[in-house]
Amino acid sequence: MMRSQKSLYTRAGATTLDGDGNMVMSGTGYMYQGYKMEIDPADPTKYIKGGTLEAVNIPVGQKLEAQATKMAAFRCNLDSRVPPYLPFGFPWQAEPTARLNGTNIQVSFVNNAPPVPGSLVEIAGITAPDGGTVTIAGGPIRLEMTAVNTDSEKPTMSLVGTPTVTIVSDDTPPVTEVYDVAYTNGNLVFTGQTNGEAWSYPVDASMTYDSFSVSKTTAPNAGDYNILVDFGEKTGNTMPLYLLIDNGTPPPSVAEYTVTLNDDGTFASVTQVTGPVFAGLTVDITDNKYGVNFKFRDSAPGAQQVTALTVSQKISSTHSTKLDVYDTLGNPHTLEVVWSKVAPNRWDWNAFFPSEPTLVLSGTNGRGTLVFDTAGKITSGGTADLRVPFSVIGAEDSVIKLDFDGTGMDKELIDGVTQYGSGFTTKGYYQDGYAMGVLEDYAVSADGTVSGVYSNGKNQPLYQVALALFANPQGLVKEGDTVFSESANSGMAQVMTPMEGGAGKIMGSNLEMANVDLSQEFVNLIVAQRGFQANARVITTSDQVLEELINLKR
């Protein structure tokens, strides 16, 4: 505490606010000292104390200016066990790794969009990122589709040519091994010609399609058609839809459509781009909220119409959460984020304002992809800037940083969104915006933090009260009113914050016998006793009046 620039010390801690909002000792007006609290620039969820002692000032009634949200953070888990939410064919940008001939290799597949039946699955290249060389001979490693198997809902494929892979290790001297490439039982297999070492990649098991069959009974092109349904990678609010059509004459052909998505990821409309490529049979595609309906019509007069299939989103493979964010005027807006699994270790997300159609996040704004490694942590897409057009409702346009991997909050990847074999728990846990508020009260915690309590529900640390340690507390000089000052006998005060460096903690609403002014407490006791006696006399007088009234009645 301070009195006329002199430092004083007490253990009683009785506080009140003076006319200027300073926290002072009750009955004396001595001002308590503390460190002002400021937001930690490295982690906006935390506060750090300043380096200078100053008077603790709590301006009750002061306005807290509204603050627009600049950061929104998410954490917890997306369930790795669920399948893709739509049939996406062969996974995009698949890059499996292996160790062959003592060399770490990475296999990169081509993203065939639209699907090319003559090159449905193709390896773009093989690299040795840690040393060594890899070469492919005999043409590219390519699987072509020859038919559609509606039982397995997978394409029937065969390997084109007889390619081989040569791996030269970075040993001294280097070791060379040639690997034959084969496609067997749905697996792409590399087998060493000399060492017999083998590696396989489950191509069929990695594919997800929907399939159906229709029959055309009239000319032209009468016959059976087996069809696979495959969605492509989303761009903005549209995604391609492909029909891989097998009419018995290889190779199958491809028809392409464009699906337009609503803000929440549900289907809005479907339009034709190319096809159908089989004469005499037309395809009517209509959308419903979570799927696409395919109706095939034989164009011949009197021919039977066939409704073949509805492809639906797997709702169990999506997860959503909501979080209130604020504009520059302090108005809250509900932001919803939806994650949808599109491939192993890949999740698309889209953000939107479900109850405010005027806040449109167009194009790629509000959409992105999270890529996870095999340890369940984000490797790509961990943060994104959301540009919100709040100007359409009279506020200032804002940019909100979405933090998915924890790095925006200066945290570890494990503290962000993860992908493990556990249930969906991802949620928005932090945003830094708030509405205007008025300081109504304050509270002091055990570590000495003085927090302002605002009318908008926000509790904001303002100061941290300082404590002092002395080498010889018995040597302090009594100043009266449970106040002491340091002396040569007590040693200099070691000023620090509570619960640090051996300092004690603040005990709120507690009265310690050794730290009170006994005479003052007796005075308080006498005042309380007199008050009780006065009330007792009032009760006695009231009782006498009632007795007299009863006697009069008699």
C-alpha positions in Angstrom: 0.0 0.0 0.0 1.0 3.6 -0.4 0.6 6.5 2.0 2.2 9.8 0.9 4.6 8.0 -1.3 5.6 5.7 1.6 5.2 1.9 1.2 3.2 0.2 3.9 2.3 -3.4 4.4 -0.7 -5.3 5.9 -2.0 -8.8 6.2 -5.6 -7.9 7.0 -6.5 -7.0 3.4 -9.8 -5.2 4.1 -10.6 -3.3 0.9 -13.0 -0.8 -0.6 -13.0 1.6 -3.5 -12.5 5.4 -3.0 -14.1 8.1 -5.1 -11.6 7.7 -7.9 -12.0 3.9 -8.2 -8.8 3.1 -6.4 -8.7 0.0 -4.3 -7.9 1.2 -0.8 -7.7 -0.2 2.7 -11.0 0.3 4.6 -10.9 3.0 7.2 -7.5 4.4 6.1 -7.6 5.1 2.4 -4.2 3.6 1.9 -4.0 2.6 -1.8 -3.2 -1.0 -2.7 -0.4 -1.6 -5.2 -0.3 -4.2 -8.0 0.8 -5.0 -11.5 -1.4 -4.1 -14.5 -2.5 -7.1 -16.6 -2.2 -7.1 -20.4 -3.1 -9.7 -23.1 -0.3 -12.1 -23.9 0.7 -11.4 -27.5 1.8 -15.0 -28.0 -1.4 -16.5 -26.6 -4.5 -14.2 -26.6 -6.3 -16.6 -24.2 -3.8 -15.6 -21.4 -2.8 -12.4 -19.6 0.6 -11.3 -18.4 1.5 -8.8 -15.7 3.3 -5.6 -16.3 6.7 -4.8 -14.7 5.8 -1.7 -12.7 3.9 -1.5 -9.4 1.0 1.0 -9.6 -2.2 1.8 -7.8 -4.9 -0.7 -8.4 -7.7 1.3 -10.1 -11.1 -0.2 -10.8 -13.3 2.3 -12.7 -16.7 0.9 -11.9 -19.2 2.2 -14.5 -16.6 2.5 -17.2 -17.5 1.2 -20.7 -15.7 -1.6 -22.3 -15.6 -0.9 -26.1 -17.0 -3.6 -28.3 -14.4 -5.6 -30.1 -14.7 -7.5 -33.4 -13.6 -11.1 -33.5 -10.1 -11.5 -35.0 -9.4 -15.0 -34.0 -11.5 -18.2 -33.6 -9.9 -21.4 -32.5 -11.0 -25.0 -32.7 -9.8 -28.2 -31.0 -10.5 -31.8 -30.2 -11.1 -34.7 -32.6 -12.5 -35.8 -36.0 -13.2 -39.5 -36.2 -10.7 -41.3 -38.4 -12.9 -44.4 -38.6 -15.7 -43.0 -40.7 -15.7 -43.5 -44.5 -15.7 -40.7 -47.0 -19.1 -38.9 -46.9 -19.5 -39.3 -50.7 -18.1 -41.9 -53.2 -14.9 -40.2 -54.4 -13.4 -43.0 -56.4 -9.6 -43.3 -56.0 -8.3 -41.0 -53.3 -6.9 -37.7 -54.5 -3.2 -37.0 -54.0 -2.5 -40.4 -52.5 1.2 -40.6 -51.5 2.0 -43.9 -49.7 5.5 -44.5 -48.5 7.5 -47.7 -48.3 11.0 -49.0 -47.6 12.6 -51.0 -50.4 16.2 -52.0 -51.0 17.1 -50.1 -47.8 15.7 -46.9 -49.3 12.7 -44.8 -48.2 10.5 -44.2 -51.2 7.4 -42.1 -51.7 4.8 -43.0 -54.4 2.7 -40.2 -55.8 -0.5 -41.0 -57.8 -2.1 -38.8 -60.5 -5.3 -37.1 -59.6 -7.4 -38.1 -62.6 -10.2 -35.7 -62.8 -12.2 -36.3 -64.8 -11.6 -40.0 -64.7 -10.0 -41.4 -67.9 -11.0 -45.0 -68.3 -7.8 -45.7 -70.2 -5.8 -44.3 -67.2 -8.0 -44.6 -64.2 -5.1 -45.1 -61.7 -1.7 -43.9 -62.6 1.6 -43.3 -60.6 2.9 -39.8 -61.3 6.3 -40.6 -59.9 8.4 -42.3 -57.2 11.0 -40.4 -55.2 13.6 -41.3 -52.6 13.4 -38.2 -50.2 16.1 -39.5 -47.9 18.7 -40.4 -50.5 19.1 -42.9 -53.4 17.4 -42.8 -56.8 14.3 -44.4 -58.3 13.5 -44.9 -62.0 10.6 -46.3 -63.9 11.1 -48.3 -67.0 8.7 -49.8 -69.6 6.3 -46.9 -69.6 4.2 -45.3 -66.8 2.7 -47.5 -64.1 -1.0 -47.3 -65.1 -4.2 -49.2 -64.4 -7.0 -48.9 -67.0 -10.6 -49.7 -66.5 -12.0 -52.4 -68.6 -15.4 -53.0 -67.0 -17.7 -52.1 -64.1 -18.3 -54.7 -61.4 -21.6 -53.7 -59.7 -21.3 -56.4 -57.1 -18.1 -55.0 -55.6 -19.0 -51.4 -56.7 -15.4 -51.2 -58.1 -14.0 -50.9 -61.6 -12.4 -54.0 -63.2 -8.8 -52.9 -64.1 -5.7 -54.2 -65.7 -2.0 -53.1 -65.7 -0.9 -51.5 -68.9 2.4 -53.0 -70.2 5.1 -54.5 -68.1 6.8 -51.7 -66.2 9.6 -52.1 -63.7 11.0 -49.9 -61.0 14.8 -49.7 -60.3 15.9 -48.5 -56.9 19.6 -47.6 -56.2 20.4 -47.1 -52.6 22.7 -44.4 -51.2 25.0 -47.0 -49.6 28.7 -47.2 -50.3 28.9 -49.0 -52.6 25.3 -48.4 -53.8 23.0 -51.4 -54.1 20.7 -51.7 -57.2 17.5 -53.7 -57.2 14.9 -54.0 -60.0 11.3 -54.6 -59.0 8.6 -56.1 -61.2 5.2 -54.4 -61.1 2.0 -56.4 -61.1 -1.7 -55.8 -60.3 -3.1 -58.8 -58.3 -6.3 -59.2 -56.4 -6.9 -55.5 -56.3 -3.4 -54.7 -55.1 -0.5 -52.9 -56.9 2.6 -55.1 -56.1 6.3 -54.4 -56.4 8.5 -57.5 -56.2 12.3 -57.5 -56.2 13.8 -59.7 -58.9 16.8 -60.6 -56.8 15.9 -60.1 -53.1 12.3 -61.1 -53.5 11.3 -58.1 -51.3 7.7 -57.1 -51.9 5.5 -54.0 -51.3 1.8 -53.7 -52.1 -0.7 -50.9 -52.2 -4.4 -51.8 -51.8 -5.8 -49.9 -54.8 -9.3 -51.5 -54.8 -9.7 -51.1 -51.0 -8.8 -47.4 -51.3 -11.6 -46.8 -53.8 -15.2 -45.7 -52.9 -17.9 -45.7 -55.6 -21.7 -46.2 -55.8 -22.9 -48.4 -58.6 -26.1 -49.4 -60.3 -27.3 -51.1 -63.5 -30.0 -50.2 -66.0 -31.3 -52.0 -69.1 -32.3 -50.5 -72.4 -34.8 -52.7 -74.2 -35.2 -50.8 -77.4 -32.9 -49.9 -80.2 -30.6 -48.2 -80.7 -28.0 -49.5 -78.3 -30.3 -51.9 -76.5 -28.6 -53.8 -73.7 -27.4 -53.6 -70.1 -25.5 -50.7 -68.6 -23.3 -51.0 -65.5 -22.5 -47.6 -64.0 -20.2 -46.2 -61.3 -20.8 -42.9 -59.6 -17.8 -40.8 -58.6 -17.5 -37.3 -57.2 -14.5 -35.1 -57.8 -12.7 -32.6 -55.7 -14.7 -29.6 -54.5 -13.8 -26.1 -55.8 -15.6 -23.3 -54.0 -19.2 -24.2 -53.8 -19.2 -26.7 -56.7 -18.0 -30.2 -57.2 -17.9 -32.5 -60.3 -19.9 -35.7 -60.6 -18.9 -38.4 -63.0 -20.8 -41.5 -64.3 -18.4 -44.3 -65.5 -20.6 -46.2 -68.0 -19.9 -49.8 -69.1 -22.1 -51.1 -71.9 -20.1 -54.3 -72.5 -17.7 -52.8 -75.0 -14.5 -51.6 -73.4 -13.3 -49.1 -72.5 -16.2 -47.6 -70.5 -17.2 -44.0 -71.2 -17.6 -41.0 -68.9 -20.4 -38.5 -68.4 -19.8 -35.4 -66.3 -22.1 -33.2 -64.2 -21.6 -30.2 -61.9 -23.2 -30.2 -58.4 -23.7 -26.8 -56.8 -23.6 -26.8 -53.0 -25.4 -24.8 -50.4 -23.4 -23.0 -47.7 -23.9 -25.9 -45.3 -22.5 -28.4 -47.8 -25.9 -29.9 -48.9 -26.8 -30.2 -52.6 -28.4 -27.2 -54.2 -28.6 -28.2 -57.9 -27.1 -30.5 -60.6 -26.3 -29.5 -64.2 -25.0 -31.5 -67.1 -21.6 -30.8 -68.6 -21.0 -33.7 -71.0 -23.0 -36.8 -71.9 -24.9 -39.0 -71.6 -22.7 -40.8 -74.1 -25.0 -43.7 -74.9 -27.7 -43.1 -77.5 -31.4 -43.6 -76.8 -31.1 -43.4 -73.0 -31.3 -40.1 -71.2 -30.5 -39.4 -67.6 -32.6 -37.1 -65.4 -30.7 -36.0 -62.3 -32.4 -34.1 -59.6 -31.1 -33.1 -56.2 -32.4 -33.5 -52.7 -30.9 -32.0 -49.6 -28.4 -34.7 -48.9 -28.2 -36.6 -52.2 -28.7 -36.9 -55.9 -31.5 -38.8 -57.6 -30.7 -40.6 -61.0 -33.7 -41.5 -63.2 -32.9 -43.2 -66.5 -35.4 -42.9 -69.3 -35.5 -45.0 -72.5 -36.3 -42.4 -75.2 -38.2 -44.9 -77.3 -42.0 -44.5 -77.4 -43.7 -46.7 -74.8 -40.4 -47.8 -73.2 -40.4 -48.4 -69.4 -38.8 -45.7 -67.2 -36.4 -46.8 -64.6 -35.4 -45.0 -61.4 -32.0 -46.4 -60.7 -30.3 -44.9 -57.7 -30.1 -42.1 -55.1 -26.5 -41.2 -54.0 -26.6 -39.7 -50.5 -24.1 -38.0 -48.3 -23.1 -40.0 -45.2 -24.2 -37.7 -42.4 -22.2 -39.9 -40.0 -19.0 -38.8 -41.9 -19.6 -35.1 -41.2 -19.3 -33.0 -38.1 -20.4 -29.5 -37.3 -20.0 -27.0 -34.5 -21.2 -23.4 -33.9 -19.5 -20.4 -32.4 -20.7 -16.8 -31.8 -18.4 -14.2 -33.4 -18.8 -10.4 -33.2 -18.6 -7.5 -35.6 -17.2 -4.0 -34.9 -20.5 -2.9 -33.5 -20.5 -5.7 -30.9 -23.3 -7.6 -32.6 -23.1 -11.4 -32.2 -23.3 -13.7 -35.3 -23.5 -17.5 -35.2 -20.7 -19.0 -37.3 -21.1 -22.7 -38.2 -18.2 -24.9 -39.5 -18.9 -28.3 -41.1 -16.2 -30.9 -41.7 -16.7 -33.7 -44.2 -14.3 -36.6 -44.8 -13.4 -36.9 -48.5 -10.4 -39.3 -48.3 -8.2 -41.0 -45.8 -6.6 -38.2 -43.7 -8.4 -35.5 -45.7 -11.3 -33.4 -44.5 -13.1 -30.6 -46.4 -14.5 -27.8 -44.2 -16.9 -25.0 -45.0 -17.9 -22.1 -42.8 -21.2 -20.1 -43.1 -23.7 -18.0 -41.1 -26.8 -20.3 -41.0 -29.3 -17.6 -39.8 -28.0 -14.7 -41.9 -28.3 -15.2 -45.6 -26.9 -11.7 -46.4 -23.5 -12.7 -45.0 -22.4 -14.6 -48.0 -18.9 -16.2 -48.1 -18.4 -16.7 -51.8 -15.9 -18.7 -53.8 -13.1 -20.3 -51.8 -13.7 -17.9 -48.9 -15.0 -20.0 -46.0 -13.9 -23.3 -47.5 -10.7 -25.4 -47.2 -9.2 -28.8 -46.6 -7.4 -30.2 -43.6 -4.7 -32.8 -44.3 -3.6 -35.1 -41.4 -0.5 -37.2 -41.1 -0.5 -40.9 -40.0 -0.1 -39.7 -36.4 -3.4 -37.9 -36.5 -2.0 -34.3 -36.6 -2.6 -31.6 -39.2 0.1 -31.2 -41.8 -1.7 -28.8 -44.2 -4.5 -26.2 -44.0 -4.1 -25.6 -40.2 -5.1 -21.9 -40.4 -7.3 -19.9 -42.7 -8.5 -16.3 -43.1 -12.3 -15.8 -43.2 -13.3 -12.6 -44.9 -16.7 -11.6 -43.6 -18.7 -8.8 -45.3 -20.2 -7.2 -42.2 -20.5 -4.0 -44.1 -23.8 -5.2 -45.6 -25.4 -4.9 -42.1 -23.7 -1.6 -41.2 -20.5 -2.8 -39.5 -17.0 -2.9 -40.8 -15.8 -5.8 -42.9 -13.7 -8.2 -40.8 -11.1 -10.9 -41.3 -11.3 -13.7 -38.8 -8.4 -16.1 -38.5 -9.6 -19.7 -38.1 -7.1 -21.7 -36.1 -7.5 -25.5 -36.5 -4.0 -26.7 -35.7 -3.3 -24.7 -32.6 -0.3 -22.8 -34.1 -2.3 -19.5 -34.3 -2.7 -19.7 -30.5 0.9 -20.6 -30.0 0.0 -24.2 -29.0 1.2 -27.6 -30.0 -0.5 -29.6 -32.8 -2.0 -32.0 -30.3 -3.9 -29.0 -28.8 -5.7 -28.3 -32.1 -8.0 -30.5 -34.2 -6.7 -34.1 -34.4 -7.9 -37.2 -36.3 -7.9 -40.3 -34.2 -10.0 -43.4 -33.9 -12.3 -41.7 -31.4 -15.7 -40.0 -31.6 -16.3 -36.5 -32.9 -15.6 -33.8 -30.3 -14.3 -30.9 -32.4 -15.6 -27.6 -31.2 -14.9 -23.9 -31.2 -13.4 -23.1 -27.8 -12.2 -19.5 -28.2 -12.9 -16.3 -29.9 -11.7 -12.8 -28.9 -14.7 -10.6 -29.8 -17.3 -9.2 -27.4 -20.2 -6.8 -27.2 -20.0 -3.4 -25.4 -20.0 -3.8 -21.6 -20.0 -1.8 -18.4 -17.7 -2.6 -15.5 -20.1 -3.5 -12.6 -18.0 -5.2 -10.0 -14.7 -6.9 -9.3 -13.3 -10.0 -7.7 -9.9 -11.1 -6.3 -8.7 -14.6 -6.8 -6.2 -16.6 -4.7 -3.3 -15.6 -7.0 -4.1 -11.9 -6.4 -5.7 -11.3 -9.8 -8.2 -8.6 -9.7 -10.8 -9.2 -12.4 -13.4 -6.8 -13.6 -16.9 -8.1 -14.0 -18.7 -6.5 -16.9 -22.4 -6.4 -17.9 -21.7 -8.3 -21.1 -20.6 -11.3 -19.2 -16.9 -10.8 -19.7 -14.5 -11.2 -16.8 -11.3 -9.4 -17.6 -8.1 -9.5 -15.5 -7.2 -5.9 -14.6 -4.4 -6.1 -12.0 -2.5 -8.6 -9.9 -2.0 -7.5 -6.3 1.6 -7.6 -5.0 2.8 -9.4 -1.8 6.0 -8.7 0.1 8.3 -11.1 1.9 10.7 -10.1 4.7 13.7 -11.8 6.1 12.5 -11.0 9.6 8.8 -10.1 9.8 9.0 -9.6 13.5 11.3 -6.6 12.8 8.5 -4.6 11.0 7.5 -1.3 12.6 3.9 -1.0 13.7 2.1 2.0 12.1 -1.3 1.3 13.6 -4.5 0.0 11.9 -2.8 -3.4 11.3 -0.3 -1.6 9.0 3.5 -2.0 9.2 6.5 -0.5 7.5 9.9 -2.0 6.9 13.0 -1.3 9.0 16.6 -2.2 9.1 15.7 -5.0 11.4 13.0 -6.5 9.1 15.1 -6.3 6.0 14.1 -4.9 2.6 10.7 -6.0 1.1 10.9 -8.6 -1.6 7.9 -7.7 -3.7 6.4 -10.5 -5.8 3.0 -11.9 -6.9 1.0 -14.4 -4.8 1.7 -18.1 -5.0 5.2 -17.5 -6.5 8.6 -17.6 -5.0 7.4 -18.8 -1.6 4.7 -16.1 -1.3 1.3 -17.1 0.1 -2.1 -16.8 -1.5 -4.9 -14.3 -1.1 -7.7 -15.6 1.2 -10.9 -13.8 0.3 -13.7 -13.2 2.8 -11.5 -14.6 5.7 -10.8 -13.0 9.0 -7.5 -13.9 10.7 -7.3 -13.2 14.4 -3.6 -12.3 14.4 -4.1 -9.6 11.7 -6.9 -7.5 13.0 -7.2 -4.4 15.2 -8.7 -6.0 18.4 -10.1 -2.7 19.7 -11.8 -2.1 16.4 -13.3 -5.5 16.4 -14.7 -5.0 19.9 -16.2 -1.8 18.7 -17.9 -3.7 15.9 -19.1 -6.3 18.3 -20.6 -3.7 20.6 -22.3 -2.0 17.7 -23.8 -5.3 16.6 -24.9 -6.1 20.1 -26.6 -2.7 20.5 -28.4 -3.2 17.2 -29.7 -6.5 18.4 -30.8 -5.0 21.7 -32.7 -2.2 19.8 -34.4 -4.8 17.6 -35.3 -6.9 20.7 -36.9 -3.8 22.3 -39.0 -3.2 19.1 -40.2 -6.7 19.3 -41.1 -6.4 23.0 -43.0 -3.1 22.4 -44.9 -4.7 19.5 -45.8 -7.6 21.7 -47.2 -5.3 24.4 -49.3 -3.3 21.9 -50.8 -6.5 20.6 -51.6 -7.6 24.1 -53.4 -4.4 24.9 -55.4 -4.7 21.7 -56.5 -8.2 22.6 -57.6 -6.9 26.1 -59.6 -4.2 24.5 -61.4 -6.7 22.3 -62.3 -8.8 25.4 
